[in-house]
Protein backbone atom coordinates (compact mmCIF):
# COMPACT_ATOMS: atom_id res chain seq x y z
CA UNK A 1 0.00 0.00 0.00
CA UNK A 2 1.00 3.60 -0.51
CA UNK A 3 2.51 5.44 2.47
CA UNK A 4 -0.03 7.43 4.47
CA UNK A 5 1.68 10.77 3.84
CA UNK A 6 1.44 13.80 6.12
CA UNK A 7 -1.65 15.04 7.88
CA UNK A 8 -3.47 18.00 6.32
CA UNK A 9 -2.95 21.40 7.95
CA UNK A 10 -5.30 22.38 10.74
CA UNK A 11 -7.54 25.47 10.71
CA UNK A 12 -5.59 28.70 10.39
CA UNK A 13 -5.62 30.75 13.57
CA UNK A 14 -7.07 34.25 13.66
CA UNK A 15 -6.03 37.42 15.45
CA UNK A 16 -7.81 39.76 17.81
CA UNK A 17 -6.92 43.44 18.03
CA UNK A 18 -8.16 45.79 20.71
CA UNK A 19 -7.48 47.93 23.75
CA UNK A 20 -7.30 47.39 27.49
CA UNK A 21 -9.07 50.09 29.47
CA UNK A 22 -9.65 51.03 33.09
CA UNK A 23 -12.55 53.11 34.34
CA UNK A 24 -16.14 52.74 35.52
CA UNK A 25 -19.45 51.95 33.90
CA UNK A 26 -20.04 55.51 32.71
CA UNK A 27 -16.58 56.62 31.56
CA UNK A 28 -14.32 53.84 30.39
CA UNK A 29 -10.77 54.93 29.84
CA UNK A 30 -8.42 56.23 32.51
CA UNK A 31 -4.69 56.92 32.65
CA UNK A 32 -4.63 55.25 36.07
CA UNK A 33 -4.83 51.48 36.66
CA UNK A 34 -7.07 52.15 39.63
CA UNK A 35 -7.81 48.52 40.56
CA UNK A 36 -4.12 47.65 40.93
CA UNK A 37 -2.25 49.10 43.95
CA UNK A 38 0.98 51.01 43.53
CA UNK A 39 4.18 48.92 43.47
CA UNK A 40 5.47 48.25 46.99
CA UNK A 41 9.16 47.95 46.07
CA UNK A 42 11.40 48.99 43.17
CA UNK A 43 11.34 45.50 41.63
CA UNK A 44 7.53 45.54 41.18
CA UNK A 45 5.61 46.74 38.13
CA UNK A 46 1.94 46.91 37.27
CA UNK A 47 1.26 44.25 34.65
CA UNK A 48 -1.62 42.76 32.65
CA UNK A 49 -1.64 39.35 30.97
CA UNK A 50 -4.04 39.22 28.00
CA UNK A 51 -5.09 35.99 26.27
CA UNK A 52 -8.11 34.20 24.86
CA UNK A 53 -9.94 31.65 26.96
CA UNK A 54 -8.82 28.02 26.98
CA UNK A 55 -10.86 25.57 24.93
CA UNK A 56 -11.59 23.61 28.14
CA UNK A 57 -10.30 23.30 31.70
CA UNK A 58 -7.68 20.82 30.44
CA UNK A 59 -6.37 23.04 27.63
CA UNK A 60 -3.86 25.86 27.55
CA UNK A 61 -4.86 29.38 26.58
CA UNK A 62 -4.24 30.40 22.98
CA UNK A 63 -1.86 33.24 22.18
CA UNK A 64 -1.26 35.83 24.86
CA UNK A 65 0.63 39.07 25.43
CA UNK A 66 1.95 41.17 28.32
CA UNK A 67 1.31 44.86 28.99
CA UNK A 68 3.29 46.80 31.61
CA UNK A 69 2.24 50.17 33.04
CA UNK A 70 4.89 52.76 32.29
CA UNK A 71 3.64 55.58 34.50
CA UNK A 72 0.96 58.24 34.53
CA UNK A 73 0.23 59.92 31.20
CA UNK A 74 -3.01 61.89 31.09
CA UNK A 75 -3.14 61.48 27.32
CA UNK A 76 -3.06 57.70 27.49
CA UNK A 77 -6.34 56.04 28.48
CA UNK A 78 -6.05 52.73 26.60
CA UNK A 79 -3.37 50.15 25.91
CA UNK A 80 -3.25 48.26 22.62
CA UNK A 81 -3.09 44.48 22.40
CA UNK A 82 -2.84 41.93 19.61
CA UNK A 83 -3.27 38.21 20.28
CA UNK A 84 -3.71 35.01 18.32
CA UNK A 85 -7.00 33.14 18.65
CA UNK A 86 -8.29 29.71 17.70
CA UNK A 87 -11.18 29.72 15.20
CA UNK A 88 -14.23 29.51 17.48
CA UNK A 89 -16.47 31.44 19.79
CA UNK A 90 -14.16 32.78 22.46
CA UNK A 91 -13.56 35.53 25.03
CA UNK A 92 -10.57 37.73 25.77
CA UNK A 93 -9.30 37.73 29.35
CA UNK A 94 -7.07 40.26 31.11
CA UNK A 95 -5.53 39.57 34.52
CA UNK A 96 -4.07 42.70 36.17
CA UNK A 97 -1.74 42.80 39.13
CA UNK A 98 1.78 43.36 40.43
CA UNK A 99 4.72 41.50 38.91
CA UNK A 100 8.04 41.25 40.80
CA UNK A 101 10.97 41.33 38.38
CA UNK A 102 13.34 39.85 40.96
CA UNK A 103 11.26 36.87 42.10
CA UNK A 104 9.31 36.48 38.81
CA UNK A 105 6.11 36.22 40.85
CA UNK A 106 2.72 37.73 40.04
CA UNK A 107 -0.06 38.81 42.42
CA UNK A 108 -3.45 39.41 40.72
CA UNK A 109 -5.84 42.14 41.84
CA UNK A 110 -8.39 42.57 39.03
CA UNK A 111 -9.55 41.08 35.76
CA UNK A 112 -11.62 41.86 32.72
CA UNK A 113 -13.45 39.66 30.23
CA UNK A 114 -14.63 40.65 26.75
CA UNK A 115 -17.16 38.01 25.72
CA UNK A 116 -19.08 36.95 22.63
CA UNK A 117 -16.17 37.10 20.17
CA UNK A 118 -16.42 34.91 17.06
CA UNK A 119 -13.16 34.24 15.21
CA UNK A 120 -13.06 32.51 11.83
CA UNK A 121 -10.02 30.74 10.30
CA UNK A 122 -7.44 33.38 9.38
CA UNK A 123 -9.81 36.20 10.39
CA UNK A 124 -8.70 39.47 12.00
CA UNK A 125 -11.19 40.69 14.60
CA UNK A 126 -10.79 44.40 15.28
CA UNK A 127 -11.91 46.92 17.87
CA UNK A 128 -12.28 44.76 20.98
CA UNK A 129 -12.43 46.77 24.23
CA UNK A 130 -11.25 44.82 27.27
CA UNK A 131 -12.37 46.66 30.41
CA UNK A 132 -10.53 45.70 33.60
CA UNK A 133 -13.49 46.14 35.95
CA UNK A 134 -13.77 43.00 38.10
CA UNK A 135 -12.01 43.26 41.48
CA UNK A 136 -10.65 39.88 42.54
CA UNK A 137 -12.04 40.30 46.05
CA UNK A 138 -13.88 36.99 46.55
CA UNK A 139 -12.54 34.15 48.71
CA UNK A 140 -13.79 30.57 48.31
CA UNK A 141 -13.53 27.95 51.07
CA UNK A 142 -13.13 24.34 49.89
CA UNK A 143 -13.29 21.29 52.18
CA UNK A 144 -12.25 17.77 51.16
CA UNK A 145 -14.37 14.79 52.22
CA UNK A 146 -12.50 11.46 52.60
CA UNK A 147 -9.67 12.43 50.24
CA UNK A 148 -6.97 9.91 49.28
CA UNK A 149 -4.36 9.13 51.91
CA UNK A 150 -1.06 10.99 51.86
CA UNK A 151 2.35 9.55 52.74
CA UNK A 152 1.23 5.91 52.94
CA UNK A 153 4.20 3.85 54.22
CA UNK A 154 5.83 1.79 51.48
CA UNK A 155 4.61 4.00 48.61
CA UNK A 156 6.18 7.02 46.92
CA UNK A 157 2.97 9.03 46.97
CA UNK A 158 0.69 10.87 46.97
CA UNK A 159 2.30 13.42 49.29
CA UNK A 160 0.22 16.63 48.90
CA UNK A 161 -3.20 18.04 48.00
CA UNK A 162 -3.53 20.77 45.36
CA UNK A 163 -6.47 22.54 43.75
CA UNK A 164 -6.95 24.51 40.55
CA UNK A 165 -10.01 26.83 40.30
CA UNK A 166 -11.30 27.50 36.78
CA UNK A 167 -14.09 29.76 35.51
CA UNK A 168 -16.29 28.05 32.93
CA UNK A 169 -17.86 30.31 30.30
CA UNK A 170 -19.62 27.47 28.50
CA UNK A 171 -19.14 27.60 24.74
CA UNK A 172 -16.71 30.52 25.07
CA UNK A 173 -14.14 28.42 26.93
CA UNK A 174 -12.51 28.48 30.36
CA UNK A 175 -10.43 30.89 32.44
CA UNK A 176 -7.57 29.68 34.65
CA UNK A 177 -8.22 31.79 37.72
CA UNK A 178 -5.39 34.06 38.93
CA UNK A 179 -3.10 32.84 36.16
CA UNK A 180 -4.73 33.16 32.76
CA UNK A 181 -2.07 34.17 30.26
CA UNK A 182 0.85 33.57 32.63
CA UNK A 183 3.72 31.50 31.22
CA UNK A 184 4.08 27.90 32.36
CA UNK A 185 6.77 27.09 34.91
CA UNK A 186 9.07 24.12 35.02
CA UNK A 187 8.49 21.39 37.64
CA UNK A 188 8.67 21.13 40.57
CA UNK A 189 7.03 24.58 40.60
CA UNK A 190 3.25 24.55 40.74
CA UNK A 191 1.41 25.23 37.50
CA UNK A 192 0.10 28.81 37.38
CA UNK A 193 -3.28 29.01 39.07
CA UNK A 194 -2.65 25.97 41.30
CA UNK A 195 -2.91 26.22 45.09
CA UNK A 196 -1.25 23.84 47.55
CA UNK A 197 -3.04 22.81 50.76
CA UNK A 198 -1.09 23.44 53.95
CA UNK A 199 0.49 20.29 55.34
CA UNK A 200 -2.03 18.38 57.45
CA UNK A 201 -5.03 20.42 56.19
CA UNK A 202 -8.02 19.15 54.22
CA UNK A 203 -9.49 22.65 53.81
CA UNK A 204 -8.23 25.64 51.87
CA UNK A 205 -9.31 29.27 51.42
CA UNK A 206 -8.81 30.37 47.81
CA UNK A 207 -8.08 34.12 47.67
CA UNK A 208 -8.46 36.62 44.85
CA UNK A 209 -11.31 34.86 43.08
CA UNK A 210 -13.81 36.57 40.76
CA UNK A 211 -17.41 37.17 41.89
CA UNK A 212 -20.09 35.63 39.67
CA UNK A 213 -21.70 38.96 38.84
CA UNK A 214 -21.87 41.35 35.90
CA UNK A 215 -20.78 39.71 32.66
CA UNK A 216 -19.77 36.63 34.69
CA UNK A 217 -23.28 36.14 36.13
CA UNK A 218 -23.90 33.11 33.89
CA UNK A 219 -20.46 31.58 34.49
CA UNK A 220 -19.64 28.80 36.96
CA UNK A 221 -16.61 27.50 38.80
CA UNK A 222 -14.93 24.17 38.25
CA UNK A 223 -12.25 22.71 40.49
CA UNK A 224 -9.52 20.18 39.72
CA UNK A 225 -8.40 18.93 43.11
CA UNK A 226 -6.11 16.01 43.72
CA UNK A 227 -3.62 14.11 45.81
CA UNK A 228 -0.30 14.14 43.94
CA UNK A 229 3.20 12.81 44.36
CA UNK A 230 6.18 15.21 44.38
CA UNK A 231 6.31 17.24 41.18
CA UNK A 232 2.70 16.37 40.30
CA UNK A 233 3.58 12.89 39.00
CA UNK A 234 1.93 9.54 39.71
CA UNK A 235 0.71 7.97 41.83
CA UNK A 236 -2.15 10.44 42.06
CA UNK A 237 -5.91 10.64 42.51
CA UNK A 238 -7.85 13.57 41.07
CA UNK A 239 -11.42 14.79 41.49
CA UNK A 240 -13.16 17.21 39.11
CA UNK A 241 -16.09 19.26 40.41
CA UNK A 242 -18.05 21.26 37.84
CA UNK A 243 -20.87 23.81 37.59
CA UNK A 244 -20.49 25.47 41.01
CA UNK A 245 -22.46 28.71 41.02
CA UNK A 246 -22.74 29.40 44.76
CA UNK A 247 -19.35 30.33 46.25
CA UNK A 248 -20.43 32.35 49.30
CA UNK A 249 -20.70 29.17 51.42
CA UNK A 250 -18.10 26.40 51.88
CA UNK A 251 -17.81 23.90 49.02
CA UNK A 252 -17.33 20.24 49.95
CA UNK A 253 -15.60 17.98 47.41
CA UNK A 254 -15.65 14.22 47.94
CA UNK A 255 -16.21 11.01 45.99
CA UNK A 256 -12.48 10.61 45.32
CA UNK A 257 -11.19 7.37 43.83
CA UNK A 258 -8.70 5.60 46.06
CA UNK A 259 -5.13 5.73 44.74
CA UNK A 260 -4.60 2.54 42.67
CA UNK A 261 -1.88 0.22 44.02
CA UNK A 262 -0.23 -2.62 42.07
CA UNK A 263 -0.88 -5.91 43.88
CA UNK A 264 0.19 -8.54 41.35
CA UNK A 265 2.74 -8.02 39.99
CA UNK A 266 4.18 -5.86 42.73
CA UNK A 267 6.53 -3.06 41.65
CA UNK A 268 9.77 -4.30 40.08
CA UNK A 269 8.73 -7.95 40.32
CA UNK A 270 7.35 -10.77 38.15
CA UNK A 271 3.62 -11.52 38.01
CA UNK A 272 2.39 -14.81 39.48
CA UNK A 273 0.46 -15.45 36.25
CA UNK A 274 -0.39 -13.74 32.99
CA UNK A 275 -2.74 -11.46 34.90
CA UNK A 276 -2.72 -8.10 36.67
CA UNK A 277 -4.36 -7.06 39.92
CA UNK A 278 -4.75 -3.64 41.49
CA UNK A 279 -6.49 -2.27 44.59
CA UNK A 280 -7.87 1.23 45.24
CA UNK A 281 -6.61 2.40 48.61
CA UNK A 282 -9.10 3.45 51.31
CA UNK A 283 -10.49 5.70 52.76
CA UNK A 284 -11.34 7.29 49.41
CA UNK A 285 -14.15 5.12 48.04
CA UNK A 286 -15.53 6.88 44.96
CA UNK A 287 -17.06 4.64 42.33
CA UNK A 288 -14.98 3.47 39.37
CA UNK A 289 -16.58 3.12 35.92
CA UNK A 290 -13.64 1.40 34.25
CA UNK A 291 -9.96 0.58 34.64
CA UNK A 292 -7.46 0.99 31.80
CA UNK A 293 -4.13 -0.88 31.67
CA UNK A 294 -1.33 0.18 29.30
CA UNK A 295 1.73 -2.01 28.65
CA UNK A 296 4.82 -0.60 26.94
CA UNK A 297 8.01 -2.45 25.99
CA UNK A 298 10.74 -0.59 27.90
CA UNK A 299 13.45 -1.77 25.51
CA UNK A 300 11.80 -0.72 22.26
CA UNK A 301 9.41 1.89 23.67
CA UNK A 302 6.46 0.48 21.76
CA UNK A 303 2.97 -0.09 23.07
CA UNK A 304 2.25 -3.77 23.54
CA UNK A 305 -1.33 -3.80 24.71
CA UNK A 306 -4.14 -1.60 25.99
CA UNK A 307 -6.75 -3.34 28.10
CA UNK A 308 -10.02 -2.23 29.74
CA UNK A 309 -12.00 -3.77 32.58
CA UNK A 310 -15.20 -3.05 34.45
CA UNK A 311 -14.81 -0.82 37.51
CA UNK A 312 -15.65 -3.64 39.91
CA UNK A 313 -13.02 -5.95 38.37
CA UNK A 314 -9.63 -5.56 40.04
CA UNK A 315 -7.91 -8.70 38.70
CA UNK A 316 -7.81 -9.05 34.91
CA UNK A 317 -6.26 -11.75 32.68
CA UNK A 318 -3.95 -10.68 29.88
CA UNK A 319 -5.04 -12.24 26.57
CA UNK A 320 -2.85 -15.01 25.16
CA UNK A 321 -2.00 -13.72 21.70
CA UNK A 322 0.60 -16.30 20.70
CA UNK A 323 -1.55 -17.66 17.87
CA UNK A 324 -2.96 -14.30 16.81
CA UNK A 325 -0.02 -13.03 14.73
CA UNK A 326 1.03 -10.85 17.66
CA UNK A 327 3.90 -10.90 20.12
CA UNK A 328 3.67 -10.56 23.87
CA UNK A 329 6.23 -9.69 26.49
CA UNK A 330 8.46 -12.47 27.80
CA UNK A 331 10.02 -13.18 31.18
CA UNK A 332 13.32 -11.53 30.30
CA UNK A 333 11.78 -8.20 29.24
CA UNK A 334 10.92 -5.29 31.49
CA UNK A 335 7.48 -3.91 30.79
CA UNK A 336 6.12 -0.52 31.82
CA UNK A 337 2.65 -1.05 33.29
CA UNK A 338 0.46 2.03 33.71
CA UNK A 339 -3.02 1.68 35.14
CA UNK A 340 -5.90 4.11 35.52
CA UNK A 341 -9.15 4.05 37.48
CA UNK A 342 -11.72 6.39 35.91
CA UNK A 343 -15.14 7.61 37.01
CA UNK A 344 -17.76 8.90 34.55
CA UNK A 345 -21.11 9.85 36.09
CA UNK A 346 -24.14 7.85 34.94
CA UNK A 347 -22.13 5.78 32.45
CA UNK A 348 -22.38 2.00 32.48
CA UNK A 349 -19.28 0.08 31.42
CA UNK A 350 -21.53 -1.72 28.92
CA UNK A 351 -22.00 1.61 27.11
CA UNK A 352 -18.30 2.54 27.09
CA UNK A 353 -16.85 3.81 23.79
CA UNK A 354 -13.46 5.26 22.93
CA UNK A 355 -14.84 8.79 23.11
CA UNK A 356 -15.01 8.29 26.89
CA UNK A 357 -11.20 8.36 27.00
CA UNK A 358 -11.46 12.16 26.83
CA UNK A 359 -11.00 13.75 30.26
CA UNK A 360 -13.92 16.11 29.52
CA UNK A 361 -16.21 13.20 30.45
CA UNK A 362 -14.43 12.28 33.70
CA UNK A 363 -15.43 13.31 37.22
CA UNK A 364 -12.52 11.49 38.91
CA UNK A 365 -9.43 9.58 37.86
CA UNK A 366 -6.42 7.99 39.53
CA UNK A 367 -3.26 6.39 38.16
CA UNK A 368 0.14 4.87 38.84
CA UNK A 369 2.92 3.26 36.82
CA UNK A 370 5.63 0.71 37.55
CA UNK A 371 8.11 -1.59 35.81
CA UNK A 372 7.30 -5.31 35.98
CA UNK A 373 7.82 -8.61 34.19
CA UNK A 374 5.39 -11.35 33.15
CA UNK A 375 5.77 -15.15 32.88
CA UNK A 376 5.23 -17.00 29.63
CA UNK A 377 1.62 -18.24 29.24
C-alpha positions as CSV (number, residue, x, y, z in Angstrom):
1,X,0.0,0.0,0.0
2,X,1.0,3.6,-0.5
3,X,2.5,5.4,2.5
4,X,0.0,7.4,4.5
5,X,1.7,10.8,3.8
6,X,1.4,13.8,6.1
7,X,-1.6,15.0,7.9
8,X,-3.5,18.0,6.3
9,X,-2.9,21.4,8.0
10,X,-5.3,22.4,10.7
11,X,-7.5,25.5,10.7
12,X,-5.6,28.7,10.4
13,X,-5.6,30.8,13.6
14,X,-7.1,34.2,13.7
15,X,-6.0,37.4,15.5
16,X,-7.8,39.8,17.8
17,X,-6.9,43.4,18.0
18,X,-8.2,45.8,20.7
19,X,-7.5,47.9,23.7
20,X,-7.3,47.4,27.5
21,X,-9.1,50.1,29.5
22,X,-9.6,51.0,33.1
23,X,-12.6,53.1,34.3
24,X,-16.1,52.7,35.5
25,X,-19.5,51.9,33.9
26,X,-20.0,55.5,32.7
27,X,-16.6,56.6,31.6
28,X,-14.3,53.8,30.4
29,X,-10.8,54.9,29.8
30,X,-8.4,56.2,32.5
31,X,-4.7,56.9,32.6
32,X,-4.6,55.2,36.1
33,X,-4.8,51.5,36.7
34,X,-7.1,52.1,39.6
35,X,-7.8,48.5,40.6
36,X,-4.1,47.6,40.9
37,X,-2.2,49.1,43.9
38,X,1.0,51.0,43.5
39,X,4.2,48.9,43.5
40,X,5.5,48.3,47.0
41,X,9.2,47.9,46.1
42,X,11.4,49.0,43.2
43,X,11.3,45.5,41.6
44,X,7.5,45.5,41.2
45,X,5.6,46.7,38.1
46,X,1.9,46.9,37.3
47,X,1.3,44.2,34.6
48,X,-1.6,42.8,32.7
49,X,-1.6,39.4,31.0
50,X,-4.0,39.2,28.0
51,X,-5.1,36.0,26.3
52,X,-8.1,34.2,24.9
53,X,-9.9,31.6,27.0
54,X,-8.8,28.0,27.0
55,X,-10.9,25.6,24.9
56,X,-11.6,23.6,28.1
57,X,-10.3,23.3,31.7
58,X,-7.7,20.8,30.4
59,X,-6.4,23.0,27.6
60,X,-3.9,25.9,27.5
61,X,-4.9,29.4,26.6
62,X,-4.2,30.4,23.0
63,X,-1.9,33.2,22.2
64,X,-1.3,35.8,24.9
65,X,0.6,39.1,25.4
66,X,2.0,41.2,28.3
67,X,1.3,44.9,29.0
68,X,3.3,46.8,31.6
69,X,2.2,50.2,33.0
70,X,4.9,52.8,32.3
71,X,3.6,55.6,34.5
72,X,1.0,58.2,34.5
73,X,0.2,59.9,31.2
74,X,-3.0,61.9,31.1
75,X,-3.1,61.5,27.3
76,X,-3.1,57.7,27.5
77,X,-6.3,56.0,28.5
78,X,-6.1,52.7,26.6
79,X,-3.4,50.2,25.9
80,X,-3.2,48.3,22.6
81,X,-3.1,44.5,22.4
82,X,-2.8,41.9,19.6
83,X,-3.3,38.2,20.3
84,X,-3.7,35.0,18.3
85,X,-7.0,33.1,18.6
86,X,-8.3,29.7,17.7
87,X,-11.2,29.7,15.2
88,X,-14.2,29.5,17.5
89,X,-16.5,31.4,19.8
90,X,-14.2,32.8,22.5
91,X,-13.6,35.5,25.0
92,X,-10.6,37.7,25.8
93,X,-9.3,37.7,29.3
94,X,-7.1,40.3,31.1
95,X,-5.5,39.6,34.5
96,X,-4.1,42.7,36.2
97,X,-1.7,42.8,39.1
98,X,1.8,43.4,40.4
99,X,4.7,41.5,38.9
100,X,8.0,41.3,40.8
101,X,11.0,41.3,38.4
102,X,13.3,39.9,41.0
103,X,11.3,36.9,42.1
104,X,9.3,36.5,38.8
105,X,6.1,36.2,40.9
106,X,2.7,37.7,40.0
107,X,-0.1,38.8,42.4
108,X,-3.4,39.4,40.7
109,X,-5.8,42.1,41.8
110,X,-8.4,42.6,39.0
111,X,-9.6,41.1,35.8
112,X,-11.6,41.9,32.7
113,X,-13.4,39.7,30.2
114,X,-14.6,40.7,26.7
115,X,-17.2,38.0,25.7
116,X,-19.1,36.9,22.6
117,X,-16.2,37.1,20.2
118,X,-16.4,34.9,17.1
119,X,-13.2,34.2,15.2
120,X,-13.1,32.5,11.8
121,X,-10.0,30.7,10.3
122,X,-7.4,33.4,9.4
123,X,-9.8,36.2,10.4
124,X,-8.7,39.5,12.0
125,X,-11.2,40.7,14.6
126,X,-10.8,44.4,15.3
127,X,-11.9,46.9,17.9
128,X,-12.3,44.8,21.0
129,X,-12.4,46.8,24.2
130,X,-11.2,44.8,27.3
131,X,-12.4,46.7,30.4
132,X,-10.5,45.7,33.6
133,X,-13.5,46.1,35.9
134,X,-13.8,43.0,38.1
135,X,-12.0,43.3,41.5
136,X,-10.6,39.9,42.5
137,X,-12.0,40.3,46.0
138,X,-13.9,37.0,46.6
139,X,-12.5,34.1,48.7
140,X,-13.8,30.6,48.3
141,X,-13.5,28.0,51.1
142,X,-13.1,24.3,49.9
143,X,-13.3,21.3,52.2
144,X,-12.3,17.8,51.2
145,X,-14.4,14.8,52.2
146,X,-12.5,11.5,52.6
147,X,-9.7,12.4,50.2
148,X,-7.0,9.9,49.3
149,X,-4.4,9.1,51.9
150,X,-1.1,11.0,51.9
151,X,2.3,9.5,52.7
152,X,1.2,5.9,52.9
153,X,4.2,3.8,54.2
154,X,5.8,1.8,51.5
155,X,4.6,4.0,48.6
156,X,6.2,7.0,46.9
157,X,3.0,9.0,47.0
158,X,0.7,10.9,47.0
159,X,2.3,13.4,49.3
160,X,0.2,16.6,48.9
161,X,-3.2,18.0,48.0
162,X,-3.5,20.8,45.4
163,X,-6.5,22.5,43.7
164,X,-7.0,24.5,40.5
165,X,-10.0,26.8,40.3
166,X,-11.3,27.5,36.8
167,X,-14.1,29.8,35.5
168,X,-16.3,28.0,32.9
169,X,-17.9,30.3,30.3
170,X,-19.6,27.5,28.5
171,X,-19.1,27.6,24.7
172,X,-16.7,30.5,25.1
173,X,-14.1,28.4,26.9
174,X,-12.5,28.5,30.4
175,X,-10.4,30.9,32.4
176,X,-7.6,29.7,34.7
177,X,-8.2,31.8,37.7
178,X,-5.4,34.1,38.9
179,X,-3.1,32.8,36.2
180,X,-4.7,33.2,32.8
181,X,-2.1,34.2,30.3
182,X,0.8,33.6,32.6
183,X,3.7,31.5,31.2
184,X,4.1,27.9,32.4
185,X,6.8,27.1,34.9
186,X,9.1,24.1,35.0
187,X,8.5,21.4,37.6
188,X,8.7,21.1,40.6
189,X,7.0,24.6,40.6
190,X,3.3,24.6,40.7
191,X,1.4,25.2,37.5
192,X,0.1,28.8,37.4
193,X,-3.3,29.0,39.1
194,X,-2.7,26.0,41.3
195,X,-2.9,26.2,45.1
196,X,-1.3,23.8,47.5
197,X,-3.0,22.8,50.8
198,X,-1.1,23.4,53.9
199,X,0.5,20.3,55.3
200,X,-2.0,18.4,57.5
201,X,-5.0,20.4,56.2
202,X,-8.0,19.2,54.2
203,X,-9.5,22.6,53.8
204,X,-8.2,25.6,51.9
205,X,-9.3,29.3,51.4
206,X,-8.8,30.4,47.8
207,X,-8.1,34.1,47.7
208,X,-8.5,36.6,44.9
209,X,-11.3,34.9,43.1
210,X,-13.8,36.6,40.8
211,X,-17.4,37.2,41.9
212,X,-20.1,35.6,39.7
213,X,-21.7,39.0,38.8
214,X,-21.9,41.3,35.9
215,X,-20.8,39.7,32.7
216,X,-19.8,36.6,34.7
217,X,-23.3,36.1,36.1
218,X,-23.9,33.1,33.9
219,X,-20.5,31.6,34.5
220,X,-19.6,28.8,37.0
221,X,-16.6,27.5,38.8
222,X,-14.9,24.2,38.2
223,X,-12.2,22.7,40.5
224,X,-9.5,20.2,39.7
225,X,-8.4,18.9,43.1
226,X,-6.1,16.0,43.7
227,X,-3.6,14.1,45.8
228,X,-0.3,14.1,43.9
229,X,3.2,12.8,44.4
230,X,6.2,15.2,44.4
231,X,6.3,17.2,41.2
232,X,2.7,16.4,40.3
233,X,3.6,12.9,39.0
234,X,1.9,9.5,39.7
235,X,0.7,8.0,41.8
236,X,-2.1,10.4,42.1
237,X,-5.9,10.6,42.5
238,X,-7.9,13.6,41.1
239,X,-11.4,14.8,41.5
240,X,-13.2,17.2,39.1
241,X,-16.1,19.3,40.4
242,X,-18.0,21.3,37.8
243,X,-20.9,23.8,37.6
244,X,-20.5,25.5,41.0
245,X,-22.5,28.7,41.0
246,X,-22.7,29.4,44.8
247,X,-19.4,30.3,46.3
248,X,-20.4,32.4,49.3
249,X,-20.7,29.2,51.4
250,X,-18.1,26.4,51.9
251,X,-17.8,23.9,49.0
252,X,-17.3,20.2,49.9
253,X,-15.6,18.0,47.4
254,X,-15.6,14.2,47.9
255,X,-16.2,11.0,46.0
256,X,-12.5,10.6,45.3
257,X,-11.2,7.4,43.8
258,X,-8.7,5.6,46.1
259,X,-5.1,5.7,44.7
260,X,-4.6,2.5,42.7
261,X,-1.9,0.2,44.0
262,X,-0.2,-2.6,42.1
263,X,-0.9,-5.9,43.9
264,X,0.2,-8.5,41.3
265,X,2.7,-8.0,40.0
266,X,4.2,-5.9,42.7
267,X,6.5,-3.1,41.7
268,X,9.8,-4.3,40.1
269,X,8.7,-8.0,40.3
270,X,7.4,-10.8,38.1
271,X,3.6,-11.5,38.0
272,X,2.4,-14.8,39.5
273,X,0.5,-15.5,36.3
274,X,-0.4,-13.7,33.0
275,X,-2.7,-11.5,34.9
276,X,-2.7,-8.1,36.7
277,X,-4.4,-7.1,39.9
278,X,-4.7,-3.6,41.5
279,X,-6.5,-2.3,44.6
280,X,-7.9,1.2,45.2
281,X,-6.6,2.4,48.6
282,X,-9.1,3.5,51.3
283,X,-10.5,5.7,52.8
284,X,-11.3,7.3,49.4
285,X,-14.1,5.1,48.0
286,X,-15.5,6.9,45.0
287,X,-17.1,4.6,42.3
288,X,-15.0,3.5,39.4
289,X,-16.6,3.1,35.9
290,X,-13.6,1.4,34.3
291,X,-10.0,0.6,34.6
292,X,-7.5,1.0,31.8
293,X,-4.1,-0.9,31.7
294,X,-1.3,0.2,29.3
295,X,1.7,-2.0,28.7
296,X,4.8,-0.6,26.9
297,X,8.0,-2.4,26.0
298,X,10.7,-0.6,27.9
299,X,13.4,-1.8,25.5
300,X,11.8,-0.7,22.3
301,X,9.4,1.9,23.7
302,X,6.5,0.5,21.8
303,X,3.0,-0.1,23.1
304,X,2.3,-3.8,23.5
305,X,-1.3,-3.8,24.7
306,X,-4.1,-1.6,26.0
307,X,-6.7,-3.3,28.1
308,X,-10.0,-2.2,29.7
309,X,-12.0,-3.8,32.6
310,X,-15.2,-3.0,34.5
311,X,-14.8,-0.8,37.5
312,X,-15.7,-3.6,39.9
313,X,-13.0,-5.9,38.4
314,X,-9.6,-5.6,40.0
315,X,-7.9,-8.7,38.7
316,X,-7.8,-9.1,34.9
317,X,-6.3,-11.8,32.7
318,X,-3.9,-10.7,29.9
319,X,-5.0,-12.2,26.6
320,X,-2.8,-15.0,25.2
321,X,-2.0,-13.7,21.7
322,X,0.6,-16.3,20.7
323,X,-1.5,-17.7,17.9
324,X,-3.0,-14.3,16.8
325,X,0.0,-13.0,14.7
326,X,1.0,-10.8,17.7
327,X,3.9,-10.9,20.1
328,X,3.7,-10.6,23.9
329,X,6.2,-9.7,26.5
330,X,8.5,-12.5,27.8
331,X,10.0,-13.2,31.2
332,X,13.3,-11.5,30.3
333,X,11.8,-8.2,29.2
334,X,10.9,-5.3,31.5
335,X,7.5,-3.9,30.8
336,X,6.1,-0.5,31.8
337,X,2.7,-1.1,33.3
338,X,0.5,2.0,33.7
339,X,-3.0,1.7,35.1
340,X,-5.9,4.1,35.5
341,X,-9.1,4.1,37.5
342,X,-11.7,6.4,35.9
343,X,-15.1,7.6,37.0
344,X,-17.8,8.9,34.5
345,X,-21.1,9.8,36.1
346,X,-24.1,7.8,34.9
347,X,-22.1,5.8,32.4
348,X,-22.4,2.0,32.5
349,X,-19.3,0.1,31.4
350,X,-21.5,-1.7,28.9
351,X,-22.0,1.6,27.1
352,X,-18.3,2.5,27.1
353,X,-16.9,3.8,23.8
354,X,-13.5,5.3,22.9
355,X,-14.8,8.8,23.1
356,X,-15.0,8.3,26.9
357,X,-11.2,8.4,27.0
358,X,-11.5,12.2,26.8
359,X,-11.0,13.7,30.3
360,X,-13.9,16.1,29.5
361,X,-16.2,13.2,30.4
362,X,-14.4,12.3,33.7
363,X,-15.4,13.3,37.2
364,X,-12.5,11.5,38.9
365,X,-9.4,9.6,37.9
366,X,-6.4,8.0,39.5
367,X,-3.3,6.4,38.2
368,X,0.1,4.9,38.8
369,X,2.9,3.3,36.8
370,X,5.6,0.7,37.6
371,X,8.1,-1.6,35.8
372,X,7.3,-5.3,36.0
373,X,7.8,-8.6,34.2
374,X,5.4,-11.3,33.1
375,X,5.8,-15.1,32.9
376,X,5.2,-17.0,29.6
377,X,1.6,-18.2,29.2
